[in-house]
Amino acid sequence: MQKLENRQEINFSWRHLEEILEDFRIARRTYRYVDKVFLADGDALVRRASDLYVILDYIKELFPECQRVAAYGSPPSIRIRTDEELRTLREKGLTLIYMGLESGCDEVLTMMRKGQDRDEIVAMGQKVHKAGMG
């Protein structure tokens, strides 16, 4: 169980890196053409940057036709990424980060215990944009 700042406790488990890579091998055997990949099942940016680099390199190797790799990223997970890590993720093929924003109203964000205010959300969006990702 992990607790992110003043947010609710979140239960999740880590998938082993080799298991993730095996999923990609299976996908390559299954699909002739893959132009988009979405790193799903939660906030991918909480993984170690080195793991994400391996995953992105593997996607590029297995799916040279892939034009877009996207992932979810919350403001807290974006905050822990350095500008250099984000630029490297972009260079390795991560082109889009989705932030699920329930509200731009600080009162609602506080009531929902989201752990950030609208200024933090905007700042993390700008950080991602500065790294070259949408």
Secondary structure, 3 states (H helix, E strand, C coil): CEECCCCCEECCCCCCHHHHHHHHHHHHHHCCCCCEEEEEEEEHHHCCHHHHHHHHHHHHHHCCCCCEEEEECCHHHHHCCCHHHHHHHHHCCEEEEECCCCCCCHHHHHHCCCCCCHHHHHHHHHHHHHCCCC
